[in-house]
């Protein structure tokens, strides 16, 4: 796939921005296990990060492993994660996952075979826990790429996945920071409403920003 001419500049600038501005959450600490990252990503689906941060430490304290979830009553799990919403669905899904595997798989396809685990949660888990070179696509990422690259960002889902994969840096540590940066630019700068275009590193070549002038 032929990437836009500004792809490399965007990649370098995003990494610089992320090194100074990436949000700090407990699940982003480098020593976190795959299980600990998975729990966070599972909860972050349709839930603001700050809400998850309020529940995350308590949950890990009570359920530090899949085995602990397997041995717990579903209702007890529900009571811990109730502030996040969807507590019954999430508790039942976690229990089902714990019943089906002793350890979380190390491939995205295998993770997606688990109950209520989609491509985003699977890829994010392996990228942030294991520095796997995998793309992550959520609404924030889609919005950033669509705005910056305009018509050069593909329309189809499969082509977008390929585009996002080829945008990733070569260095595994950079891949992790790049994906975190994408999420945070979308959450903090390239927001759905009133984006901070004037403060964005991509302002000069962003299709959306230049079209507003």
DRENVEXTI-216762 format. One record per residue (C-alpha): residue number from 1; x negated, y negated, z. Coordinates in nm, 3 decimals, decimal comma. Layout:
# residues N
+-----+---------+---------+---------+
!   n !      px !      py !      pz !
+-----+---------+---------+---------+
! NUM !       X !       Y !       Z !
...
+-----+---------+---------+---------+
***
This chain:
# residues 213
+-----+---------+---------+---------+
!   n !      px !      py !      pz !
+-----+---------+---------+---------+
!   1 !   0,000 !   0,000 !   0,000 !
!   2 !  -0,127 !  -0,345 !  -0,093 !
!   3 !  -0,109 !  -0,568 !   0,214 !
!   4 !  -0,054 !  -0,946 !   0,194 !
!   5 !  -0,364 !  -1,162 !   0,145 !
!   6 !  -0,316 !  -1,306 !   0,493 !
!   7 !  -0,296 !  -0,964 !   0,662 !
!   8 !  -0,655 !  -0,961 !   0,789 !
!   9 !  -0,633 !  -1,316 !   0,917 !
!  10 !  -0,310 !  -1,231 !   1,097 !
!  11 !  -0,468 !  -0,921 !   1,251 !
!  12 !  -0,773 !  -1,108 !   1,382 !
!  13 !  -0,569 !  -1,402 !   1,510 !
!  14 !  -0,317 !  -1,177 !   1,685 !
!  15 !  -0,593 !  -0,989 !   1,866 !
!  16 !  -0,745 !  -1,317 !   1,986 !
!  17 !  -0,406 !  -1,444 !   2,099 !
!  18 !  -0,322 !  -1,118 !   2,278 !
!  19 !  -0,653 !  -1,115 !   2,466 !
!  20 !  -0,556 !  -1,448 !   2,624 !
!  21 !  -0,176 !  -1,433 !   2,639 !
!  22 !  -0,058 !  -1,072 !   2,668 !
!  23 !   0,191 !  -1,025 !   2,949 !
!  24 !   0,083 !  -0,828 !   3,254 !
!  25 !   0,299 !  -0,541 !   3,375 !
!  26 !   0,203 !  -0,243 !   3,590 !
!  27 !   0,260 !   0,010 !   3,311 !
!  28 !   0,010 !  -0,178 !   3,092 !
!  29 !  -0,281 !  -0,103 !   3,322 !
!  30 !  -0,537 !   0,106 !   3,136 !
!  31 !  -0,559 !   0,386 !   3,393 !
!  32 !  -0,190 !   0,471 !   3,362 !
!  33 !  -0,116 !   0,831 !   3,266 !
!  34 !   0,097 !   0,933 !   2,972 !
!  35 !   0,380 !   1,015 !   3,211 !
!  36 !   0,360 !   0,673 !   3,378 !
!  37 !   0,362 !   0,491 !   3,045 !
!  38 !   0,643 !   0,709 !   2,915 !
!  39 !   0,863 !   0,630 !   3,215 !
!  40 !   0,822 !   0,258 !   3,150 !
!  41 !   0,887 !   0,282 !   2,777 !
!  42 !   1,190 !   0,501 !   2,839 !
!  43 !   1,333 !   0,240 !   3,075 !
!  44 !   1,240 !  -0,056 !   2,853 !
!  45 !   1,483 !   0,054 !   2,584 !
!  46 !   1,766 !  -0,204 !   2,592 !
!  47 !   1,636 !  -0,342 !   2,923 !
!  48 !   1,429 !  -0,659 !   2,988 !
!  49 !   1,073 !  -0,594 !   3,103 !
!  50 !   1,113 !  -0,800 !   3,420 !
!  51 !   1,406 !  -0,581 !   3,525 !
!  52 !   1,202 !  -0,267 !   3,471 !
!  53 !   0,914 !  -0,414 !   3,671 !
!  54 !   1,142 !  -0,438 !   3,973 !
!  55 !   1,227 !  -0,068 !   3,966 !
!  56 !   0,912 !   0,091 !   3,820 !
!  57 !   0,692 !   0,112 !   4,136 !
!  58 !   0,972 !   0,258 !   4,348 !
!  59 !   1,056 !   0,514 !   4,081 !
!  60 !   0,697 !   0,634 !   4,046 !
!  61 !   0,659 !   0,648 !   4,422 !
!  62 !   0,953 !   0,885 !   4,447 !
!  63 !   0,898 !   1,070 !   4,119 !
!  64 !   0,525 !   1,073 !   4,038 !
!  65 !   0,555 !   1,362 !   3,791 !
!  66 !   0,791 !   1,558 !   3,572 !
!  67 !   0,789 !   1,827 !   3,839 !
!  68 !   0,921 !   1,579 !   4,095 !
!  69 !   1,204 !   1,486 !   3,859 !
!  70 !   1,278 !   1,853 !   3,796 !
!  71 !   1,319 !   1,918 !   4,167 !
!  72 !   1,529 !   1,608 !   4,234 !
!  73 !   1,904 !   1,574 !   4,235 !
!  74 !   2,025 !   1,375 !   3,937 !
!  75 !   2,237 !   1,157 !   4,164 !
!  76 !   1,928 !   1,058 !   4,363 !
!  77 !   1,751 !   0,952 !   4,045 !
!  78 !   2,058 !   0,753 !   3,945 !
!  79 !   2,051 !   0,560 !   4,271 !
!  80 !   1,691 !   0,451 !   4,216 !
!  81 !   1,739 !   0,331 !   3,858 !
!  82 !   2,088 !   0,186 !   3,900 !
!  83 !   1,962 !  -0,177 !   3,865 !
!  84 !   1,854 !  -0,096 !   3,508 !
!  85 !   2,198 !   0,012 !   3,390 !
!  86 !   2,281 !   0,328 !   3,193 !
!  87 !   2,166 !   0,510 !   3,506 !
!  88 !   2,363 !   0,830 !   3,455 !
!  89 !   2,253 !   0,872 !   3,094 !
!  90 !   1,892 !   0,798 !   3,181 !
!  91 !   1,881 !   1,019 !   3,489 !
!  92 !   2,035 !   1,312 !   3,303 !
!  93 !   1,797 !   1,266 !   3,011 !
!  94 !   1,492 !   1,254 !   3,239 !
!  95 !   1,610 !   1,566 !   3,417 !
!  96 !   1,661 !   1,742 !   3,085 !
!  97 !   1,310 !   1,641 !   2,970 !
!  98 !   1,158 !   1,765 !   3,295 !
!  99 !   1,341 !   2,096 !   3,255 !
! 100 !   1,217 !   2,142 !   2,899 !
! 101 !   0,843 !   2,065 !   2,933 !
! 102 !   0,577 !   2,086 !   3,203 !
! 103 !   0,370 !   1,811 !   3,042 !
! 104 !   0,457 !   1,544 !   2,788 !
! 105 !   0,343 !   1,639 !   2,435 !
! 106 !   0,054 !   1,457 !   2,269 !
! 107 !   0,215 !   1,406 !   1,929 !
! 108 !   0,490 !   1,166 !   1,831 !
! 109 !   0,696 !   1,432 !   1,654 !
! 110 !   0,694 !   1,658 !   1,960 !
! 111 !   0,786 !   1,372 !   2,193 !
! 112 !   1,080 !   1,288 !   1,968 !
! 113 !   1,215 !   1,638 !   2,017 !
! 114 !   1,286 !   1,547 !   2,380 !
! 115 !   1,627 !   1,415 !   2,479 !
! 116 !   1,686 !   1,049 !   2,397 !
! 117 !   1,329 !   0,989 !   2,285 !
! 118 !   1,306 !   0,803 !   1,955 !
! 119 !   1,014 !   0,690 !   1,736 !
! 120 !   0,954 !   0,369 !   1,931 !
! 121 !   0,929 !   0,531 !   2,275 !
! 122 !   0,717 !   0,817 !   2,140 !
! 123 !   0,473 !   0,595 !   1,952 !
! 124 !   0,450 !   0,335 !   2,227 !
! 125 !   0,379 !   0,602 !   2,487 !
! 126 !   0,093 !   0,756 !   2,291 !
! 127 !  -0,048 !   0,423 !   2,177 !
! 128 !  -0,053 !   0,257 !   2,518 !
! 129 !  -0,152 !   0,566 !   2,717 !
! 130 !  -0,389 !   0,737 !   2,472 !
! 131 !  -0,482 !   0,459 !   2,226 !
! 132 !  -0,327 !   0,664 !   1,946 !
! 133 !  -0,323 !   0,485 !   1,612 !
! 134 !   0,054 !   0,465 !   1,579 !
! 135 !   0,280 !   0,178 !   1,473 !
! 136 !   0,559 !   0,049 !   1,693 !
! 137 !   0,873 !  -0,100 !   1,546 !
! 138 !   1,132 !  -0,278 !   1,757 !
! 139 !   1,336 !  -0,592 !   1,700 !
! 140 !   1,053 !  -0,820 !   1,808 !
! 141 !   0,802 !  -0,656 !   1,574 !
! 142 !   1,046 !  -0,653 !   1,284 !
! 143 !   1,122 !  -1,022 !   1,337 !
! 144 !   0,755 !  -1,123 !   1,350 !
! 145 !   0,660 !  -0,935 !   1,033 !
! 146 !   0,971 !  -1,047 !   0,846 !
! 147 !   0,909 !  -1,412 !   0,931 !
! 148 !   0,534 !  -1,417 !   0,874 !
! 149 !   0,518 !  -1,218 !   0,552 !
! 150 !   0,860 !  -1,291 !   0,404 !
! 151 !   0,930 !  -1,096 !   0,085 !
! 152 !   0,597 !  -0,915 !   0,118 !
! 153 !   0,736 !  -0,721 !   0,412 !
! 154 !   0,912 !  -0,412 !   0,268 !
! 155 !   1,287 !  -0,356 !   0,283 !
! 156 !   1,305 !   0,020 !   0,341 !
! 157 !   1,241 !   0,181 !   0,677 !
! 158 !   0,982 !   0,425 !   0,541 !
! 159 !   0,788 !   0,150 !   0,366 !
! 160 !   0,799 !  -0,067 !   0,677 !
! 161 !   0,654 !   0,216 !   0,883 !
! 162 !   0,375 !   0,251 !   0,629 !
! 163 !   0,318 !  -0,125 !   0,626 !
! 164 !   0,296 !  -0,135 !   1,006 !
! 165 !   0,055 !   0,158 !   1,010 !
! 166 !  -0,179 !  -0,004 !   0,758 !
! 167 !  -0,172 !  -0,330 !   0,952 !
! 168 !  -0,329 !  -0,159 !   1,254 !
! 169 !  -0,697 !  -0,222 !   1,333 !
! 170 !  -0,951 !   0,059 !   1,307 !
! 171 !  -1,075 !   0,048 !   1,666 !
! 172 !  -0,845 !   0,245 !   1,905 !
! 173 !  -0,875 !  -0,017 !   2,180 !
! 174 !  -0,783 !  -0,286 !   1,928 !
! 175 !  -0,479 !  -0,084 !   1,817 !
! 176 !  -0,348 !  -0,085 !   2,171 !
! 177 !  -0,402 !  -0,460 !   2,213 !
! 178 !  -0,264 !  -0,533 !   1,865 !
! 179 !   0,064 !  -0,354 !   1,937 !
! 180 !   0,097 !  -0,521 !   2,275 !
! 181 !   0,031 !  -0,853 !   2,107 !
! 182 !   0,302 !  -0,795 !   1,848 !
! 183 !   0,556 !  -0,728 !   2,121 !
! 184 !   0,453 !  -1,035 !   2,317 !
! 185 !   0,441 !  -1,276 !   2,024 !
! 186 !   0,796 !  -1,172 !   1,944 !
! 187 !   0,904 !  -1,212 !   2,305 !
! 188 !   0,722 !  -1,537 !   2,385 !
! 189 !   0,663 !  -1,731 !   2,062 !
! 190 !   0,849 !  -1,589 !   1,761 !
! 191 !   1,176 !  -1,570 !   1,951 !
! 192 !   1,515 !  -1,508 !   1,796 !
! 193 !   1,629 !  -1,861 !   1,876 !
! 194 !   1,413 !  -2,174 !   1,882 !
! 195 !   1,083 !  -2,005 !   1,790 !
! 196 !   0,767 !  -2,191 !   1,889 !
! 197 !   0,631 !  -2,225 !   1,538 !
! 198 !   0,414 !  -2,526 !   1,620 !
! 199 !   0,227 !  -2,323 !   1,883 !
! 200 !   0,189 !  -2,007 !   1,673 !
! 201 !  -0,148 !  -1,899 !   1,535 !
! 202 !   0,021 !  -1,799 !   1,207 !
! 203 !   0,186 !  -2,137 !   1,152 !
! 204 !  -0,015 !  -2,235 !   0,841 !
! 205 !   0,072 !  -1,925 !   0,638 !
! 206 !   0,393 !  -1,799 !   0,801 !
! 207 !   0,669 !  -1,780 !   0,538 !
! 208 !   0,935 !  -1,878 !   0,791 !
! 209 !   0,742 !  -2,170 !   0,942 !
! 210 !   0,636 !  -2,321 !   0,611 !
! 211 !   0,988 !  -2,295 !   0,471 !
! 212 !   1,117 !  -2,509 !   0,760 !
! 213 !   0,893 !  -2,804 !   0,679 !
+-----+---------+---------+---------+
***
